[in-house]
Structures are given as structure tokens and as C-alpha cells.
Amino acid sequence: MEVLYYPGCSLKNTYPEFEKSTYAACEKLGINLVEIPEWNCCGVVPSLATDNVMRHLGAVRSFINAQEKGKEIGTNVVVTLCSMCYNVLKRVNLILKEQADVLKNVNDFIDDQPDYVPELEIVHFLNLLKNVGFDKLKERIVIPLRGLKVAPYYGCALLRPDRPKGVPIDDPENPTVIENLIRSIGAEPAEFPFKTECCGNYHIVFEPGIVEMRTKKIIGSARSEKADVILSPCPLCTYNLQHGNETLDRSEQVPVIFFTQLLALSLGVKSHLSTEMENQILKKIGGEKFV
């Protein structure tokens, strides 16, 4: 399987280990991620604040580059790992599909590139795995993570808003895709009441107290269910939850892991987790140090 890949800023700058674990897992699964040439920042904060067409030009320029590269390799599927990037790209693409006047304005404004024809399909990596099939994924597992209890944390951006219709990757009220991933790698999903609660998002910049309050509740909920780790599909959520852990006593903390790192570990490839974290997980499941 060959798909277009939109990295986004966080994975290229703050969390390259997340991207590295994804490439390692994809190689094992036979998925070839083709990075979109000259992609731009999706423009996440302004794009979430308003649907003014000028706010979406960063995303559209990336769409055009993806469109042209997709013609070369024969695909229209664009996958991203970042929940915030997914939300912005998905919303902008749906708006352009549904509103011909907005599409015309964008194409008239961007006069130094080919017109964008909104035929791309924007998917989060979780749904790409779902389309591959969790049963098939299970067949590739080398290190089943039996004995590990994992709290699936979705956050906001993968599930809402459903405007324009089609943004959520799963049922906003009762999503199960991360739980299915957890089961496929041999671990046990925790019943986690706070799995769709907001972590505080970009309040971490100016109002970190809000993030501290919210993440403490999320971590506390996971801890009350005796979760060994929290699994996150969002770099920002991961950062905020880690910040929340830092404000707690060690006995109250629950480690936060990006989902492709745990996937890579179970596939027997380099997880790019810290040595301490990897050994902690392997000890929990009765395994040995993986080299």
C-alpha cells in the first residue's frame, strides 16, 4: 500500500521519535508513506478559529502538492499522524468539496500553482490501520503486550466538531478504534471515562493552569482504572498530559505513550521509546529487552 503522508510541524520538530516509530511500523506492515513535497504548516490555530477562506491557504497549498504527487504514484489518500493536523486538513478539504464558490476563490488566489480539484481523501493513521484490518494487524504482532493495561485517550480533534459533516474518525460519544488497536497488539484496553475529554489544548501557552487542572483529571481517571499507560494519538495531547504528570507525585503518574510507538514495539521493530519506558513495558508483560 502506498499513501501520501502529511507530517505536520510537531512530528518534524518536537517529536521526531513519533514519526520514526511510524516509519518502522509501516515498513513491517507493507505501508509506504510518501511524504508530500514542500508541505506547509496546516495553520492550525487560525484555521480552527474561523472558516475564512484566507485562513485555509496553507492547507490548500499542501493539497495541491499532494494532488500532483498523487498523480505520479496513483493514489489520492493523504494520511497524517497528528490529530490537530487531521482536523484542520479534513475540515478544509470538506469545505472545498461542498462549497464551489470557496474553491473558486482559493484557486483564483493561488495563481502560481495548478488548481486544486478536491478529490483527496484525508485520513488519520488510526483509520488507515482500521482499513488495513485489525485482524490482519494482529497476525503481524511479534511481541504481544499481554498483561499491559492501556487507557485509550482520544482527546477532541479526532471526534469533533462534526461540521462540516464527516470530520470525526469514529463515534464521538463512544469511539472504539483505539481500543481495537490495543486489543490487536495483545494489550487490554481500560474502561476510561475521560477518554474524550479535552486536555486543555493550546491553553498550555498562556493558561497552563487550565491544562494542569484538566490533565490531572484525565490522568487520575486512567489511574483509577489501574491503567499502566495512556495511549495518545495527538502530539499536543501527549505534551499536555506529560506536563500534567510532571505536576503530580510519582505514585500518581501514568506514563503517556504515542500510539505508533506502542504499535512498533509490538511489531518487533524499533519503538523509539526511552530505554526506561520500553523496559518497563517489557517487564510488565514478562518479556525481555528487545534489541
C-alpha positions in Angstrom: 0.0 0.0 0.0 1.3 3.4 -1.0 -0.2 6.6 0.5 0.7 10.3 0.7 1.9 11.4 4.0 1.5 14.8 5.7 3.9 15.1 8.6 2.9 18.4 10.2 5.2 20.6 12.3 5.1 18.8 15.6 6.4 15.5 14.3 9.2 17.1 12.3 10.3 19.5 15.1 9.2 18.5 18.6 8.6 14.7 18.4 10.7 13.1 15.6 10.6 9.9 17.5 6.9 9.6 16.8 7.5 9.7 13.1 10.4 7.3 13.3 8.3 4.7 15.1 5.6 5.1 12.4 8.0 4.5 9.6 9.4 1.5 11.3 5.9 0.1 11.9 4.8 0.9 8.3 7.8 -1.0 6.8 6.7 -4.1 8.8 3.1 -3.7 7.7 3.9 -3.1 4.0 2.7 0.5 4.0 4.8 3.0 2.0 4.4 6.6 3.3 5.3 9.1 0.5 5.9 12.4 2.1 4.1 15.3 0.4 6.8 17.6 -1.2 7.0 21.1 0.1 4.1 20.7 2.5 3.2 23.7 4.7 2.0 24.1 8.2 -1.7 23.4 8.3 -2.3 26.8 10.0 -3.9 25.0 12.9 -4.9 27.9 15.3 -6.3 30.4 12.8 -8.0 27.6 10.8 -9.8 26.3 13.9 -10.8 29.9 14.8 -12.6 30.8 11.6 -13.6 29.3 8.2 -12.5 32.5 6.4 -11.0 31.2 3.1 -7.7 33.1 3.6 -7.1 31.2 6.7 -7.0 27.9 4.7 -4.4 28.7 2.1 -1.6 26.9 3.9 -3.6 23.7 3.9 -4.6 24.2 0.3 -1.1 24.6 -0.9 -0.2 21.3 0.7 -3.3 19.8 -1.0 -2.1 20.9 -4.4 1.4 19.4 -3.8 -0.3 16.2 -2.6 -2.6 16.2 -5.7 0.3 16.5 -8.1 2.4 13.8 -6.2 -0.6 11.6 -6.0 -0.9 11.6 -9.8 2.6 10.3 -10.0 2.2 7.4 -7.6 -1.5 6.6 -8.3 -3.2 7.5 -5.0 -5.5 10.2 -3.6 -5.2 9.1 0.1 -3.4 11.6 2.4 -2.6 10.2 5.9 -1.5 12.3 8.9 -0.4 11.3 12.4 -1.3 14.5 14.2 -4.9 14.9 15.4 -4.9 18.7 15.1 -3.4 18.5 11.5 -6.1 15.9 10.7 -8.9 18.0 12.0 -7.8 21.1 10.0 -7.0 19.3 6.8 -10.2 17.3 6.9 -12.4 20.3 7.6 -10.8 22.4 4.9 -11.0 19.6 2.3 -14.7 19.0 3.1 -15.4 22.7 2.8 -13.8 22.9 -0.6 -15.7 19.8 -1.7 -19.0 21.2 -0.6 -18.7 24.9 -1.4 -17.8 25.6 -5.1 -17.6 29.3 -4.6 -14.9 28.9 -1.8 -13.0 26.5 -4.0 -13.0 29.0 -6.9 -11.8 31.8 -4.6 -8.9 29.7 -3.4 -7.9 28.6 -6.8 -8.1 32.2 -8.2 -6.0 33.5 -5.3 -3.3 30.8 -5.6 -2.3 31.7 -9.2 1.2 30.2 -9.1 0.1 26.6 -8.7 -2.3 24.3 -10.5 -5.9 24.5 -9.5 -6.9 22.2 -6.7 -9.5 19.6 -7.5 -10.9 18.4 -4.2 -10.6 14.6 -4.7 -8.1 13.9 -2.0 -9.2 11.7 0.9 -7.8 12.8 4.3 -7.4 10.1 6.9 -5.8 9.8 10.3 -3.3 6.9 10.6 -5.7 5.2 13.1 -8.3 4.8 10.3 -5.6 3.7 7.9 -4.9 0.8 10.3 -8.6 0.2 10.6 -8.9 -0.1 6.8 -5.9 -2.5 6.7 -7.8 -4.5 9.3 -7.0 -5.1 13.0 -7.3 -8.9 12.4 -4.5 -8.7 9.8 -2.5 -6.4 12.1 -2.8 -9.0 14.9 -1.2 -11.6 12.6 2.0 -9.4 12.3 2.5 -9.0 16.0 5.8 -10.3 17.3 5.6 -9.2 20.9 2.0 -9.5 22.2 1.6 -7.0 25.0 -0.4 -9.3 27.2 -0.7 -8.1 30.8 -0.4 -4.4 29.8 -3.5 -2.3 30.6 -3.8 0.7 28.3 -6.0 3.7 28.7 -7.1 4.9 25.2 -7.1 8.7 25.1 -8.8 10.3 22.1 -9.0 14.0 23.0 -11.1 16.4 20.9 -9.7 16.8 17.4 -10.4 13.3 16.1 -14.0 13.3 17.2 -15.4 16.9 16.9 -16.9 19.0 15.6 -18.9 17.2 13.1 -19.1 20.3 11.0 -18.8 20.0 8.1 -20.2 16.5 8.4 -17.6 13.8 8.2 -14.8 15.1 10.4 -14.9 12.5 13.3 -13.0 9.3 12.7 -15.3 7.4 14.9 -18.5 7.7 17.1 -17.9 11.0 19.0 -19.8 9.6 22.0 -18.4 6.1 22.1 -15.3 5.7 19.9 -13.7 2.2 19.8 -10.9 2.4 17.2 -8.1 2.9 19.7 -9.5 0.1 21.9 -9.5 -2.2 18.8 -5.9 -1.3 18.1 -5.0 -2.0 21.7 -6.6 -5.5 21.5 -4.9 -6.2 18.2 -1.4 -5.8 19.8 -2.4 -8.1 22.7 -2.9 -5.5 25.4 -6.1 -4.8 27.4 -8.0 -1.5 26.9 -9.0 0.2 30.2 -12.6 1.4 30.6 -11.7 5.1 30.6 -14.5 7.6 31.3 -12.3 10.6 30.4 -11.1 9.3 27.1 -12.7 12.0 25.1 -12.2 14.9 27.5 -10.2 17.9 26.2 -6.7 18.2 27.6 -6.7 22.0 27.5 -5.3 22.3 24.0 -3.4 25.5 23.3 -4.1 26.9 26.7 -0.8 25.4 27.7 0.8 28.5 26.1 -0.9 31.3 28.1 -3.0 29.5 30.7 -1.1 26.4 31.8 -3.2 26.2 35.0 -6.2 25.1 32.8 -4.2 22.3 31.2 -2.9 21.2 34.6 -6.4 21.0 36.0 -7.8 19.1 33.1 -4.9 16.7 32.6 -4.8 15.8 36.3 -8.4 14.7 36.0 -7.7 12.6 32.9 -4.6 11.0 34.4 -6.5 10.4 37.7 -9.3 8.7 35.7 -6.8 6.4 34.0 -5.0 5.7 37.3 -8.3 4.8 39.0 -8.8 2.1 36.3 -5.4 0.7 37.0 -4.0 1.6 33.6 -0.3 1.1 33.1 0.0 3.7 30.3 -2.1 6.2 28.5 -2.1 5.9 24.7 -2.4 9.1 22.8 -2.8 9.8 19.0 -2.1 13.5 19.3 1.3 15.2 19.8 -0.2 18.2 21.6 -2.3 16.0 23.9 0.8 13.9 24.6 2.7 17.1 25.6 -0.1 18.3 27.8 -0.6 15.0 29.6 3.2 14.7 30.2 3.0 18.3 31.6 0.2 17.1 33.9 2.3 14.1 35.0 5.1 16.5 36.0 2.8 18.3 38.5 1.9 15.0 40.2 3.8 12.8 42.7 5.5 9.9 41.0 3.0 7.5 42.6 0.1 9.4 40.9 1.6 9.5 37.4 0.6 7.4 34.5 3.1 7.3 31.6 1.8 8.7 28.2 2.9 7.0 25.0 2.3 8.0 21.4 0.3 5.2 19.7 2.7 4.3 17.0 5.5 3.7 19.5 3.5 1.0 21.2 2.5 -0.4 17.8 6.1 -0.5 16.7 7.2 -2.3 19.9 4.5 -5.0 19.5 5.6 -5.5 15.8 9.2 -6.1 17.0 10.7 -3.1 15.4 12.4 0.0 16.9 9.8 1.8 19.0 11.9 4.9 19.7 10.6 4.8 23.3 13.1 5.7 26.0 15.0 2.6 27.2 13.5 3.0 30.6 9.9 3.1 29.3 10.5 0.2 26.9 12.0 -2.0 29.6 9.2 -1.0 32.0 6.6 -2.3 29.5 8.5 -5.5 28.7 8.9 -6.2 32.4 5.2 -5.8 32.8 4.4 -8.3 30.1 7.1 -10.7 31.2 9.2 -10.1 28.1 12.9 -9.5 27.7 14.9 -6.5 26.5 14.3 -6.2 22.7 17.4 -5.2 20.7 
